[in-house]
Amino acid sequence: MRTTAEIRRAHNIPIPHNKDSVYKPIERKPRKFNPLEIPAKLQHLLPFKSKPKDTLTPKQEKPPIEKRVPVVMDPVERRKHAALQQLMLLKHEKVMKKRVKEEKKKKAHEAEKAKTELLTKKRQREERRERYREEDKRQKRARR
């Protein structure tokens, strides 16, 4: 028996070459990371040395009031704008009512939970006291 390599050498047959098996350089586009944003509440608590410095990216200033162009609306546009504002006001009121209702419900649930927890603690305390009394009685009998 001869190996495949020996037979190839004897008959002068080259090793088969698969183009897919050749290593190719990996081409990756450079990754762009979003800038790190630290919440304002957390920034306030940080020591000065650790606070982010905004010197690299200055904030854009709003144009002064005199340079702004006043917007004059037609009566039709004014009515549409007023209607949209009323709809947004209604939506905001609904959301606020829902939030208040949920807070009340949450407070009631927490109060009920605290009440049941208090009862449970009292019951467990009484059971423990009773168990300790029984153990104490058994120990006193065993000493006699």
N, CA, C and O atoms as CSV, one atom per row, in Angstrom:
chain,resi,resn,atom,element,x,y,z
A,1,MET,N,N,0.837,-1.187,0.000
A,1,MET,CA,C,0.000,0.000,0.000
A,1,MET,C,C,0.883,1.252,0.000
A,1,MET,O,O,1.839,1.353,0.770
A,2,ARG,N,N,0.551,2.188,-0.864
A,2,ARG,CA,C,1.274,3.448,-0.893
A,2,ARG,C,C,0.317,4.580,-0.509
A,2,ARG,O,O,-0.890,4.492,-0.734
A,3,THR,N,N,0.876,5.640,0.073
A,3,THR,CA,C,0.041,6.783,0.456
A,3,THR,C,C,-0.264,7.621,-0.770
A,3,THR,O,O,0.366,7.466,-1.816
A,4,THR,N,N,-1.229,8.505,-0.634
A,4,THR,CA,C,-1.628,9.381,-1.731
A,4,THR,C,C,-0.464,10.279,-2.134
A,4,THR,O,O,-0.255,10.534,-3.320
A,5,ALA,N,N,0.300,10.761,-1.142
A,5,ALA,CA,C,1.432,11.635,-1.429
A,5,ALA,C,C,2.480,10.908,-2.265
A,5,ALA,O,O,3.043,11.486,-3.195
A,6,GLU,N,N,2.743,9.650,-1.941
A,6,GLU,CA,C,3.735,8.869,-2.703
A,6,GLU,C,C,3.290,8.666,-4.147
A,6,GLU,O,O,4.099,8.771,-5.069
A,7,ILE,N,N,2.003,8.374,-4.346
A,7,ILE,CA,C,1.470,8.161,-5.710
A,7,ILE,C,C,1.564,9.458,-6.507
A,7,ILE,O,O,1.928,9.432,-7.683
A,8,ARG,N,N,1.239,10.596,-5.882
A,8,ARG,CA,C,1.327,11.891,-6.566
A,8,ARG,C,C,2.761,12.179,-7.002
A,8,ARG,O,O,3.010,12.618,-8.125
A,9,ARG,N,N,3.720,11.918,-6.069
A,9,ARG,CA,C,5.123,12.164,-6.408
A,9,ARG,C,C,5.573,11.255,-7.564
A,9,ARG,O,O,6.331,11.674,-8.439
A,10,ALA,N,N,5.099,10.021,-7.549
A,10,ALA,CA,C,5.510,9.061,-8.583
A,10,ALA,C,C,4.979,9.473,-9.955
A,10,ALA,O,O,5.702,9.369,-10.946
A,11,HIS,N,N,3.751,9.931,-10.032
A,11,HIS,CA,C,3.127,10.306,-11.308
A,11,HIS,C,C,3.256,11.803,-11.601
A,11,HIS,O,O,2.747,12.289,-12.610
A,12,ASN,N,N,3.941,12.529,-10.711
A,12,ASN,CA,C,4.171,13.968,-10.883
A,12,ASN,C,C,2.851,14.752,-10.981
A,12,ASN,O,O,2.691,15.594,-11.864
A,13,ILE,N,N,1.906,14.466,-10.067
A,13,ILE,CA,C,0.600,15.139,-10.026
A,13,ILE,C,C,0.661,16.183,-8.906
A,13,ILE,O,O,1.023,15.854,-7.777
A,14,PRO,N,N,0.309,17.438,-9.210
A,14,PRO,CA,C,0.359,18.458,-8.149
A,14,PRO,C,C,-0.785,18.283,-7.138
A,14,PRO,O,O,-1.797,17.644,-7.423
A,15,ILE,N,N,-0.593,18.864,-5.963
A,15,ILE,CA,C,-1.619,18.806,-4.910
A,15,ILE,C,C,-2.776,19.701,-5.339
A,15,ILE,O,O,-2.552,20.839,-5.752
A,16,PRO,N,N,-4.021,19.200,-5.247
A,16,PRO,CA,C,-5.158,20.037,-5.669
A,16,PRO,C,C,-5.257,21.284,-4.778
A,16,PRO,O,O,-5.074,21.219,-3.562
A,17,HIS,N,N,-5.550,22.410,-5.419
A,17,HIS,CA,C,-5.592,23.692,-4.714
A,17,HIS,C,C,-7.018,24.248,-4.762
A,17,HIS,O,O,-7.539,24.535,-5.839
A,18,ASN,N,N,-7.641,24.397,-3.597
A,18,ASN,CA,C,-8.994,24.953,-3.492
A,18,ASN,C,C,-8.867,26.433,-3.157
A,18,ASN,O,O,-8.301,26.787,-2.123
A,19,LYS,N,N,-9.386,27.298,-4.018
A,19,LYS,CA,C,-9.246,28.745,-3.810
A,19,LYS,C,C,-9.971,29.224,-2.555
A,19,LYS,O,O,-9.569,30.215,-1.946
A,20,ASP,N,N,-11.033,28.529,-2.169
A,20,ASP,CA,C,-11.779,28.934,-0.981
A,20,ASP,C,C,-10.993,28.672,0.307
A,20,ASP,O,O,-11.295,29.258,1.346
A,21,SER,N,N,-9.997,27.806,0.244
A,21,SER,CA,C,-9.239,27.448,1.439
A,21,SER,C,C,-8.087,28.402,1.723
A,21,SER,O,O,-7.426,28.279,2.754
A,22,VAL,N,N,-7.840,29.339,0.837
A,22,VAL,CA,C,-6.721,30.266,1.020
A,22,VAL,C,C,-7.135,31.364,2.001
A,22,VAL,O,O,-8.238,31.904,1.921
A,23,TYR,N,N,-6.232,31.679,2.925
A,23,TYR,CA,C,-6.505,32.760,3.875
A,23,TYR,C,C,-6.486,34.095,3.159
A,23,TYR,O,O,-5.621,34.359,2.325
A,24,LYS,N,N,-7.448,34.927,3.496
A,24,LYS,CA,C,-7.535,36.258,2.894
A,24,LYS,C,C,-7.458,37.288,4.009
A,24,LYS,O,O,-7.861,37.014,5.140
A,25,PRO,N,N,-6.946,38.463,3.701
A,25,PRO,CA,C,-6.933,39.491,4.755
A,25,PRO,C,C,-8.367,39.916,5.102
A,25,PRO,O,O,-9.214,40.065,4.222
A,26,ILE,N,N,-8.614,40.102,6.380
A,26,ILE,CA,C,-9.946,40.478,6.841
A,26,ILE,C,C,-10.114,41.978,6.651
A,26,ILE,O,O,-9.294,42.771,7.112
A,27,GLU,N,N,-11.186,42.354,5.968
A,27,GLU,CA,C,-11.443,43.766,5.735
A,27,GLU,C,C,-12.634,44.188,6.590
A,27,GLU,O,O,-13.764,43.746,6.385
A,28,ARG,N,N,-12.346,45.040,7.537
A,28,ARG,CA,C,-13.404,45.539,8.410
A,28,ARG,C,C,-13.431,47.047,8.328
A,28,ARG,O,O,-12.384,47.695,8.331
A,29,LYS,N,N,-14.610,47.603,8.255
A,29,LYS,CA,C,-14.686,49.061,8.263
A,29,LYS,C,C,-14.534,49.537,9.705
A,29,LYS,O,O,-14.993,48.864,10.628
A,30,PRO,N,N,-13.904,50.672,9.906
A,30,PRO,CA,C,-13.669,51.133,11.279
A,30,PRO,C,C,-14.984,51.410,11.999
A,30,PRO,O,O,-15.913,51.974,11.421
A,31,ARG,N,N,-15.049,51.010,13.257
A,31,ARG,CA,C,-16.268,51.179,14.031
A,31,ARG,C,C,-16.325,52.577,14.616
A,31,ARG,O,O,-15.320,53.124,15.069
A,32,LYS,N,N,-17.517,53.140,14.598
A,32,LYS,CA,C,-17.710,54.477,15.166
A,32,LYS,C,C,-18.601,54.322,16.392
A,32,LYS,O,O,-19.744,53.877,16.290
A,33,PHE,N,N,-18.073,54.688,17.533
A,33,PHE,CA,C,-18.823,54.568,18.770
A,33,PHE,C,C,-19.502,55.892,19.100
A,33,PHE,O,O,-18.937,56.963,18.880
A,34,ASN,N,N,-20.693,55.809,19.619
A,34,ASN,CA,C,-21.396,57.008,20.054
A,34,ASN,C,C,-20.674,57.596,21.265
A,34,ASN,O,O,-20.083,56.857,22.052
A,35,PRO,N,N,-20.718,58.899,21.416
A,35,PRO,CA,C,-20.042,59.487,22.574
A,35,PRO,C,C,-20.720,59.052,23.866
A,35,PRO,O,O,-21.931,58.836,23.909
A,36,LEU,N,N,-19.926,58.930,24.903
A,36,LEU,CA,C,-20.429,58.504,26.203
A,36,LEU,C,C,-21.273,59.613,26.812
A,36,LEU,O,O,-20.814,60.745,26.957
A,37,GLU,N,N,-22.503,59.284,27.165
A,37,GLU,CA,C,-23.386,60.274,27.771
A,37,GLU,C,C,-23.620,59.905,29.233
A,37,GLU,O,O,-24.095,58.812,29.540
A,38,ILE,N,N,-23.287,60.812,30.111
A,38,ILE,CA,C,-23.474,60.604,31.543
A,38,ILE,C,C,-24.665,61.446,31.982
A,38,ILE,O,O,-24.699,62.645,31.708
A,39,PRO,N,N,-25.655,60.837,32.666
A,39,PRO,CA,C,-26.827,61.592,33.100
A,39,PRO,C,C,-26.424,62.774,33.988
A,39,PRO,O,O,-25.433,62.711,34.715
A,40,ALA,N,N,-27.211,63.848,33.915
A,40,ALA,CA,C,-26.901,65.073,34.645
A,40,ALA,C,C,-26.885,64.836,36.157
A,40,ALA,O,O,-26.054,65.406,36.865
A,41,LYS,N,N,-27.792,64.003,36.650
A,41,LYS,CA,C,-27.833,63.722,38.089
A,41,LYS,C,C,-26.557,63.030,38.547
A,41,LYS,O,O,-26.031,63.317,39.622
A,42,LEU,N,N,-26.071,62.119,37.718
A,42,LEU,CA,C,-24.843,61.413,38.051
A,42,LEU,C,C,-23.640,62.347,37.932
A,42,LEU,O,O,-22.724,62.275,38.751
A,43,GLN,N,N,-23.627,63.221,36.929
A,43,GLN,CA,C,-22.534,64.179,36.758
A,43,GLN,C,C,-22.423,65.081,37.979
A,43,GLN,O,O,-21.325,65.423,38.418
A,44,HIS,N,N,-23.568,65.459,38.515
A,44,HIS,CA,C,-23.595,66.346,39.673
A,44,HIS,C,C,-22.899,65.692,40.868
A,44,HIS,O,O,-22.250,66.376,41.660
A,45,LEU,N,N,-23.033,64.371,40.997
A,45,LEU,CA,C,-22.461,63.654,42.138
A,45,LEU,C,C,-20.974,63.341,41.972
A,45,LEU,O,O,-20.289,63.059,42.955
A,46,LEU,N,N,-20.474,63.389,40.743
A,46,LEU,CA,C,-19.077,63.036,40.500
A,46,LEU,C,C,-18.125,64.103,41.047
A,46,LEU,O,O,-18.475,65.281,41.116
A,47,PRO,N,N,-16.914,63.675,41.437
A,47,PRO,CA,C,-15.920,64.671,41.816
A,47,PRO,C,C,-15.479,65.454,40.576
A,47,PRO,O,O,-15.657,64.987,39.451
A,48,PHE,N,N,-14.906,66.638,40.782
A,48,PHE,CA,C,-14.575,67.512,39.654
A,48,PHE,C,C,-13.655,66.828,38.656
A,48,PHE,O,O,-13.810,66.991,37.445
A,49,LYS,N,N,-12.708,66.071,39.160
A,49,LYS,CA,C,-11.726,65.417,38.281
A,49,LYS,C,C,-12.402,64.438,37.317
A,49,LYS,O,O,-11.960,64.278,36.179
A,50,SER,N,N,-13.461,63.793,37.771
A,50,SER,CA,C,-14.140,62.788,36.948
A,50,SER,C,C,-15.250,63.353,36.085
A,50,SER,O,O,-15.790,62.643,35.236
A,51,LYS,N,N,-15.604,64.618,36.283
A,51,LYS,CA,C,-16.686,65.204,35.490
A,51,LYS,C,C,-16.245,65.347,34.044
A,51,LYS,O,O,-15.091,65.687,33.785
A,52,PRO,N,N,-17.155,65.090,33.082
A,52,PRO,CA,C,-16.777,65.227,31.670
A,52,PRO,C,C,-16.540,66.691,31.317
A,52,PRO,O,O,-17.264,67.583,31.758
A,53,LYS,N,N,-15.516,66.910,30.517
A,53,LYS,CA,C,-15.184,68.266,30.085
A,53,LYS,C,C,-15.773,68.490,28.707
A,53,LYS,O,O,-15.478,67.737,27.779
A,54,ASP,N,N,-16.596,69.506,28.560
A,54,ASP,CA,C,-17.267,69.778,27.289
A,54,ASP,C,C,-16.499,70.782,26.438
A,54,ASP,O,O,-17.098,71.493,25.631
A,55,THR,N,N,-15.190,70.847,26.609
A,55,THR,CA,C,-14.409,71.810,25.839
A,55,THR,C,C,-14.244,71.361,24.399
A,55,THR,O,O,-14.055,72.187,23.506
A,56,LEU,N,N,-14.315,70.051,24.168
A,56,LEU,CA,C,-14.117,69.543,22.811
A,56,LEU,C,C,-15.321,69.808,21.917
A,56,LEU,O,O,-15.161,70.107,20.733
A,57,THR,N,N,-16.514,69.702,22.470
A,57,THR,CA,C,-17.714,69.917,21.668
A,57,THR,C,C,-18.525,71.062,22.274
A,57,THR,O,O,-19.353,70.823,23.153
A,58,PRO,N,N,-18.309,72.281,21.831
A,58,PRO,CA,C,-19.088,73.393,22.398
A,58,PRO,C,C,-20.541,73.297,21.971
A,58,PRO,O,O,-20.848,72.876,20.856
A,59,LYS,N,N,-21.425,73.688,22.865
A,59,LYS,CA,C,-22.852,73.633,22.561
A,59,LYS,C,C,-23.213,74.748,21.576
A,59,LYS,O,O,-22.658,75.846,21.610
A,60,GLN,N,N,-24.163,74.421,20.703
A,60,GLN,CA,C,-24.585,75.424,19.726
A,60,GLN,C,C,-25.485,76.446,20.412
A,60,GLN,O,O,-26.382,76.104,21.183
A,61,GLU,N,N,-25.219,77.688,20.109
A,61,GLU,CA,C,-26.012,78.749,20.710
A,61,GLU,C,C,-27.250,79.018,19.869
A,61,GLU,O,O,-27.219,78.916,18.642
A,62,LYS,N,N,-28.335,79.363,20.543
A,62,LYS,CA,C,-29.544,79.736,19.821
A,62,LYS,C,C,-29.362,81.146,19.270
A,62,LYS,O,O,-28.718,81.983,19.903
A,63,PRO,N,N,-29.916,81.406,18.115
A,63,PRO,CA,C,-29.772,82.768,17.586
A,63,PRO,C,C,-30.515,83.758,18.478
A,63,PRO,O,O,-31.543,83.407,19.057
A,64,PRO,N,N,-30.021,84.973,18.600
A,64,PRO,CA,C,-30.709,85.964,19.432
A,64,PRO,C,C,-32.134,86.204,18.936
A,64,PRO,O,O,-32.447,85.951,17.772
A,65,ILE,N,N,-32.974,86.682,19.811
A,65,ILE,CA,C,-34.394,86.852,19.503
A,65,ILE,C,C,-34.609,87.785,18.314
A,65,ILE,O,O,-35.494,87.541,17.494
A,66,GLU,N,N,-33.811,88.849,18.210
A,66,GLU,CA,C,-34.039,89.793,17.118
A,66,GLU,C,C,-33.727,89.193,15.747
A,66,GLU,O,O,-34.238,89.678,14.738
A,67,LYS,N,N,-32.897,88.146,15.693
A,67,LYS,CA,C,-32.559,87.526,14.407
A,67,LYS,C,C,-33.580,86.479,13.978
A,67,LYS,O,O,-33.597,86.063,12.819
A,68,ARG,N,N,-34.417,86.060,14.893
A,68,ARG,CA,C,-35.419,85.048,14.555
A,68,ARG,C,C,-36.494,85.645,13.651
A,68,ARG,O,O,-36.839,86.822,13.745
A,69,VAL,N,N,-37.004,84.791,12.778
A,69,VAL,CA,C,-38.042,85.239,11.859
A,69,VAL,C,C,-39.404,84.976,12.495
A,69,VAL,O,O,-39.684,83.835,12.862
A,70,PRO,N,N,-40.255,85.979,12.638
A,70,PRO,CA,C,-41.576,85.736,13.227
A,70,PRO,C,C,-42.451,84.924,12.266
A,70,PRO,O,O,-42.394,85.100,11.049
A,71,VAL,N,N,-43.259,84.034,12.842
A,71,VAL,CA,C,-44.144,83.201,12.040
A,71,VAL,C,C,-45.553,83.773,12.125
A,71,VAL,O,O,-46.130,83.881,13.207
A,72,VAL,N,N,-46.095,84.138,10.969
A,72,VAL,CA,C,-47.455,84.672,10.913
A,72,VAL,C,C,-48.326,83.603,10.267
A,72,VAL,O,O,-48.086,83.191,9.132
A,73,MET,N,N,-49.340,83.160,11.006
A,73,MET,CA,C,-50.185,82.088,10.497
A,73,MET,C,C,-51.485,82.631,9.913
A,73,MET,O,O,-52.019,83.647,10.359
A,74,ASP,N,N,-51.974,81.916,8.896
A,74,ASP,CA,C,-53.288,82.227,8.339
A,74,ASP,C,C,-54.333,81.821,9.369
A,74,ASP,O,O,-54.025,81.087,10.309
A,75,PRO,N,N,-55.559,82.288,9.203
A,75,PRO,CA,C,-56.620,81.848,10.130
A,75,PRO,C,C,-56.820,80.328,10.095
A,75,PRO,O,O,-57.093,79.718,11.129
A,76,VAL,N,N,-56.687,79.722,8.925
A,76,VAL,CA,C,-56.856,78.261,8.808
A,76,VAL,C,C,-55.746,77.553,9.580
A,76,VAL,O,O,-56.003,76.620,10.341
A,77,GLU,N,N,-54.504,78.009,9.374
A,77,GLU,CA,C,-53.371,77.409,10.079
A,77,GLU,C,C,-53.506,77.598,11.584
A,77,GLU,O,O,-53.174,76.703,12.361
A,78,ARG,N,N,-54.000,78.773,11.992
A,78,ARG,CA,C,-54.165,79.067,13.413
A,78,ARG,C,C,-55.173,78.100,14.041
A,78,ARG,O,O,-54.970,77.609,15.152
A,79,ARG,N,N,-56.268,77.835,13.310
A,79,ARG,CA,C,-57.281,76.900,13.819
A,79,ARG,C,C,-56.702,75.484,13.932
A,79,ARG,O,O,-56.933,74.783,14.917
A,80,LYS,N,N,-55.940,75.076,12.895
A,80,LYS,CA,C,-55.325,73.738,12.934
A,80,LYS,C,C,-54.367,73.626,14.117
A,80,LYS,O,O,-54.356,72.627,14.836
A,81,HIS,N,N,-53.564,74.675,14.301
A,81,HIS,CA,C,-52.598,74.679,15.394
A,81,HIS,C,C,-53.311,74.616,16.747
A,81,HIS,O,O,-52.892,73.880,17.641
A,82,ALA,N,N,-54.373,75.380,16.890
A,82,ALA,CA,C,-55.142,75.384,18.138
A,82,ALA,C,C,-55.765,74.013,18.397
A,82,ALA,O,O,-55.773,73.529,19.529
A,83,ALA,N,N,-56.287,73.389,17.331
A,83,ALA,CA,C,-56.886,72.055,17.477
A,83,ALA,C,C,-55.832,71.041,17.923
A,83,ALA,O,O,-56.092,70.220,18.803
A,84,LEU,N,N,-54.654,71.098,17.321
A,84,LEU,CA,C,-53.575,70.181,17.705
A,84,LEU,C,C,-53.172,70.401,19.164
A,84,LEU,O,O,-52.939,69.442,19.901
A,85,GLN,N,N,-53.091,71.657,19.573
A,85,GLN,CA,C,-52.730,71.949,20.959
A,85,GLN,C,C,-53.778,71.400,21.925
A,85,GLN,O,O,-53.437,70.871,22.983
A,86,GLN,N,N,-55.056,71.529,21.556
A,86,GLN,CA,C,-56.118,71.005,22.412
A,86,GLN,C,C,-56.040,69.480,22.514
A,86,GLN,O,O,-56.221,68.905,23.588
A,87,LEU,N,N,-55.766,68.837,21.372
A,87,LEU,CA,C,-55.633,67.371,21.385
A,87,LEU,C,C,-54.465,66.940,22.271
A,87,LEU,O,O,-54.580,65.986,23.040
A,88,MET,N,N,-53.349,67.643,22.157
A,88,MET,CA,C,-52.186,67.305,22.977
A,88,MET,C,C,-52.477,67.540,24.458
A,88,MET,O,O,-52.024,66.780,25.313
A,89,LEU,N,N,-53.240,68.601,24.756
A,89,LEU,CA,C,-53.616,68.882,26.138
A,89,LEU,C,C,-54.492,67.753,26.691
A,89,LEU,O,O,-54.299,67.306,27.822
A,90,LEU,N,N,-55.462,67.296,25.878
A,90,LEU,CA,C,-56.320,66.190,26.299
A,90,LEU,C,C,-55.502,64.932,26.554
A,90,LEU,O,O,-55.705,64.239,27.551
A,91,LYS,N,N,-54.585,64.647,25.654
A,91,LYS,CA,C,-53.732,63.463,25.801
A,91,LYS,C,C,-52.902,63.566,27.076
A,91,LYS,O,O,-52.781,62.601,27.831
A,92,HIS,N,N,-52.332,64.749,27.306
A,92,HIS,CA,C,-51.511,64.958,28.497
A,92,HIS,C,C,-52.340,64.777,29.773
A,92,HIS,O,O,-51.881,64.164,30.736
A,93,GLU,N,N,-53.553,65.311,29.771
A,93,GLU,CA,C,-54.435,65.168,30.927
A,93,GLU,C,C,-54.767,63.696,31.183
A,93,GLU,O,O,-54.773,63.242,32.327
A,94,LYS,N,N,-55.043,62.957,30.105
A,94,LYS,CA,C,-55.348,61.533,30.238
A,94,LYS,C,C,-54.178,60.785,30.868
A,94,LYS,O,O,-54.352,59.968,31.772
A,95,VAL,N,N,-52.994,61.083,30.370
A,95,VAL,CA,C,-51.789,60.416,30.878
A,95,VAL,C,C,-51.592,60.745,32.353
A,95,VAL,O,O,-51.267,59.868,33.153
A,96,MET,N,N,-51.790,62.009,32.707
A,96,MET,CA,C,-51.611,62.420,34.102
A,96,MET,C,C,-52.626,61.731,35.010
A,96,MET,O,O,-52.277,61.267,36.095
A,97,LYS,N,N,-53.899,61.662,34.560
A,97,LYS,CA,C,-54.931,60.983,35.357
A,97,LYS,C,C,-54.581,59.512,35.543
A,97,LYS,O,O,-54.726,58.958,36.632
A,98,LYS,N,N,-54.119,58.889,34.462
A,98,LYS,CA,C,-53.759,57.478,34.529
A,98,LYS,C,C,-52.602,57.271,35.501
A,98,LYS,O,O,-52.600,56.320,36.283
A,99,ARG,N,N,-51.616,58.171,35.446
A,99,ARG,CA,C,-50.459,58.062,36.330
A,99,ARG,C,C,-50.881,58.213,37.796
A,99,ARG,O,O,-50.423,57.462,38.657
A,100,VAL,N,N,-51.755,59.187,38.073
A,100,VAL,CA,C,-52.229,59.397,39.445
A,100,VAL,C,C,-52.999,58.173,39.931
A,100,VAL,O,O,-52.831,57.729,41.067
A,101,LYS,N,N,-53.848,57.634,39.052
A,101,LYS,CA,C,-54.641,56.454,39.400
A,101,LYS,C,C,-53.724,55.265,39.710
A,101,LYS,O,O,-53.947,54.539,40.679
A,102,GLU,N,N,-52.695,55.075,38.881
A,102,GLU,CA,C,-51.758,53.975,39.105
A,102,GLU,C,C,-50.991,54.159,40.410
A,102,GLU,O,O,-50.745,53.192,41.131
A,103,GLU,N,N,-50.609,55.414,40.717
A,103,GLU,CA,C,-49.901,55.672,41.974
A,103,GLU,C,C,-50.776,55.348,43.175
A,103,GLU,O,O,-50.308,54.760,44.150
A,104,LYS,N,N,-52.073,55.740,43.102
A,104,LYS,CA,C,-52.996,55.428,44.201
A,104,LYS,C,C,-53.123,53.918,44.372
A,104,LYS,O,O,-53.090,53.394,45.485
A,105,LYS,N,N,-53.267,53.239,43.242
A,105,LYS,CA,C,-53.411,51.783,43.263
A,105,LYS,C,C,-52.158,51.139,43.864
A,105,LYS,O,O,-52.249,50.191,44.645
A,106,LYS,N,N,-50.997,51.663,43.490
A,106,LYS,CA,C,-49.730,51.130,43.987
A,106,LYS,C,C,-49.612,51.352,45.488
A,106,LYS,O,O,-49.195,50.455,46.221
A,107,LYS,N,N,-49.980,52.553,45.948
A,107,LYS,CA,C,-49.911,52.848,47.376
A,107,LYS,C,C,-50.855,51.945,48.169
A,107,LYS,O,O,-50.502,51.447,49.238
A,108,ALA,N,N,-52.065,51.743,47.629
A,108,ALA,CA,C,-53.028,50.870,48.310
A,108,ALA,C,C,-52.486,49.449,48.387
A,108,ALA,O,O,-52.606,48.785,49.416
A,109,HIS,N,N,-51.895,48.992,47.304
A,109,HIS,CA,C,-51.330,47.632,47.270
A,109,HIS,C,C,-50.186,47.507,48.276
A,109,HIS,O,O,-50.093,46.509,48.990
A,110,GLU,N,N,-49.318,48.518,48.333
A,110,GLU,CA,C,-48.198,48.476,49.275
A,110,GLU,C,C,-48.701,48.501,50.715
A,110,GLU,O,O,-48.148,47.821,51.579
A,111,ALA,N,N,-49.751,49.286,50.977
A,111,ALA,CA,C,-50.319,49.340,52.327
A,111,ALA,C,C,-50.888,47.977,52.717
A,111,ALA,O,O,-50.685,47.504,53.835
A,112,GLU,N,N,-51.598,47.358,51.786
A,112,GLU,CA,C,-52.172,46.032,52.041
A,112,GLU,C,C,-51.059,45.012,52.283
A,112,GLU,O,O,-51.155,44.162,53.168
A,113,LYS,N,N,-50.016,45.115,51.488
A,113,LYS,CA,C,-48.879,44.202,51.612
A,113,LYS,C,C,-48.196,44.383,52.969
A,113,LYS,O,O,-47.836,43.403,53.622
A,114,ALA,N,N,-48.020,45.632,53.386
A,114,ALA,CA,C,-47.391,45.917,54.671
A,114,ALA,C,C,-48.254,45.377,55.821
A,114,ALA,O,O,-47.741,44.847,56.806
A,115,LYS,N,N,-49.562,45.524,55.670
A,115,LYS,CA,C,-50.489,45.048,56.702
A,115,LYS,C,C,-50.396,43.528,56.857
A,115,LYS,O,O,-50.295,43.013,57.971
A,116,THR,N,N,-50.432,42.818,55.723
A,116,THR,CA,C,-50.343,41.354,55.786
A,116,THR,C,C,-48.976,40.917,56.310
A,116,THR,O,O,-48.868,39.921,57.024
A,117,GLU,N,N,-47.938,41.665,55.952
A,117,GLU,CA,C,-46.593,41.326,56.414
A,117,GLU,C,C,-46.493,41.504,57.928
A,117,GLU,O,O,-45.861,40.701,58.615
A,118,LEU,N,N,-47.116,42.553,58.437
A,118,LEU,CA,C,-47.122,42.803,59.874
A,118,LEU,C,C,-47.836,41.664,60.604
A,118,LEU,O,O,-47.358,41.172,61.626
A,119,LEU,N,N,-48.986,41.254,60.065
A,119,LEU,CA,C,-49.724,40.137,60.681
A,119,LEU,C,C,-48.902,38.858,60.648
A,119,LEU,O,O,-48.886,38.093,61.612
A,120,THR,N,N,-48.228,38.633,59.542
A,120,THR,CA,C,-47.399,37.427,59.402
A,120,THR,C,C,-46.269,37.443,60.419
A,120,THR,O,O,-45.979,36.423,61.045
A,121,LYS,N,N,-45.622,38.612,60.589
A,121,LYS,CA,C,-44.530,38.715,61.560
A,121,LYS,C,C,-45.028,38.467,62.979
A,121,LYS,O,O,-44.361,37.794,63.765
A,122,LYS,N,N,-46.211,39.015,63.312
A,122,LYS,CA,C,-46.779,38.811,64.649
A,122,LYS,C,C,-47.046,37.324,64.892
A,122,LYS,O,O,-46.721,36.777,65.945
A,123,ARG,N,N,-47.652,36.687,63.879
A,123,ARG,CA,C,-47.975,35.265,64.007
A,123,ARG,C,C,-46.702,34.432,64.176
A,123,ARG,O,O,-46.646,33.531,65.013
A,124,GLN,N,N,-45.692,34.738,63.380
A,124,GLN,CA,C,-44.428,33.996,63.480
A,124,GLN,C,C,-43.772,34.213,64.843
A,124,GLN,O,O,-43.199,33.288,65.418
A,125,ARG,N,N,-43.860,35.431,65.351
A,125,ARG,CA,C,-43.277,35.743,66.660
A,125,ARG,C,C,-43.971,34.937,67.760
A,125,ARG,O,O,-43.323,34.381,68.646
A,126,GLU,N,N,-45.303,34.888,67.682
A,126,GLU,CA,C,-46.059,34.113,68.679
A,126,GLU,C,C,-45.714,32.629,68.582
A,126,GLU,O,O,-45.554,31.952,69.598
A,127,GLU,N,N,-45.600,32.128,67.346
A,127,GLU,CA,C,-45.248,30.711,67.185
A,127,GLU,C,C,-43.866,30.426,67.760
A,127,GLU,O,O,-43.660,29.403,68.412
A,128,ARG,N,N,-42.921,31.330,67.518
A,128,ARG,CA,C,-41.569,31.161,68.062
A,128,ARG,C,C,-41.595,31.173,69.584
A,128,ARG,O,O,-40.974,30.331,70.233
A,129,ARG,N,N,-42.326,32.145,70.151
A,129,ARG,CA,C,-42.408,32.243,71.613
A,129,ARG,C,C,-42.988,30.962,72.218
A,129,ARG,O,O,-42.505,30.448,73.227
A,130,GLU,N,N,-44.042,30.469,71.562
A,130,GLU,CA,C,-44.681,29.233,72.045
A,130,GLU,C,C,-43.710,28.052,71.955
A,130,GLU,O,O,-43.641,27.229,72.868
A,131,ARG,N,N,-42.967,27.975,70.859
A,131,ARG,CA,C,-42.001,26.888,70.662
A,131,ARG,C,C,-40.892,26.963,71.718
A,131,ARG,O,O,-40.485,25.941,72.270
A,132,TYR,N,N,-40.409,28.175,71.994
A,132,TYR,CA,C,-39.347,28.342,72.988
A,132,TYR,C,C,-39.855,27.988,74.391
A,132,TYR,O,O,-39.117,27.418,75.195
A,133,ARG,N,N,-41.120,28.329,74.682
A,133,ARG,CA,C,-41.700,27.968,75.973
A,133,ARG,C,C,-41.734,26.452,76.144
A,133,ARG,O,O,-41.366,25.923,77.193
A,134,GLU,N,N,-42.189,25.754,75.078
A,134,GLU,CA,C,-42.266,24.291,75.130
A,134,GLU,C,C,-40.873,23.684,75.335
A,134,GLU,O,O,-40.699,22.763,76.133
A,135,GLU,N,N,-39.873,24.220,74.594
A,135,GLU,CA,C,-38.503,23.709,74.741
A,135,GLU,C,C,-37.990,23.935,76.154
A,135,GLU,O,O,-37.346,23.063,76.738
A,136,ASP,N,N,-38.283,25.115,76.702
A,136,ASP,CA,C,-37.834,25.446,78.052
A,136,ASP,C,C,-38.462,24.487,79.066
A,136,ASP,O,O,-37.782,24.018,79.978
A,137,LYS,N,N,-39.766,24.193,78.908
A,137,LYS,CA,C,-40.453,23.254,79.805
A,137,LYS,C,C,-39.818,21.882,79.722
A,137,LYS,O,O,-39.593,21.242,80.749
A,138,ARG,N,N,-39.518,21.411,78.488
A,138,ARG,CA,C,-38.893,20.089,78.318
A,138,ARG,C,C,-37.516,20.037,78.971
A,138,ARG,O,O,-37.145,19.039,79.590
A,139,GLN,N,N,-36.766,21.127,78.824
A,139,GLN,CA,C,-35.436,21.162,79.426
A,139,GLN,C,C,-35.485,21.154,80.943
A,139,GLN,O,O,-34.656,20.524,81.599
A,140,LYS,N,N,-36.485,21.874,81.504
A,140,LYS,CA,C,-36.635,21.900,82.976
A,140,LYS,C,C,-37.021,20.517,83.501
A,140,LYS,O,O,-36.547,20.100,84.558
A,141,ARG,N,N,-37.890,19.795,82.758
A,141,ARG,CA,C,-38.283,18.439,83.163
A,141,ARG,C,C,-37.088,17.497,83.075
A,141,ARG,O,O,-36.908,16.617,83.917
A,142,ALA,N,N,-36.266,17.700,82.028
A,142,ALA,CA,C,-35.111,16.800,81.851
A,142,ALA,C,C,-34.068,17.026,82.945
A,142,ALA,O,O,-33.344,16.096,83.301
A,143,ARG,N,N,-33.979,18.233,83.480
A,143,ARG,CA,C,-32.998,18.521,84.546
A,143,ARG,C,C,-33.401,17.866,85.871
A,143,ARG,O,O,-32.534,17.513,86.671
A,144,ARG,N,N,-34.705,17.701,86.111
A,144,ARG,CA,C,-35.186,17.140,87.373
A,144,ARG,C,C,-34.967,15.695,87.476
A,144,ARG,O,O,-35.322,15.087,88.486
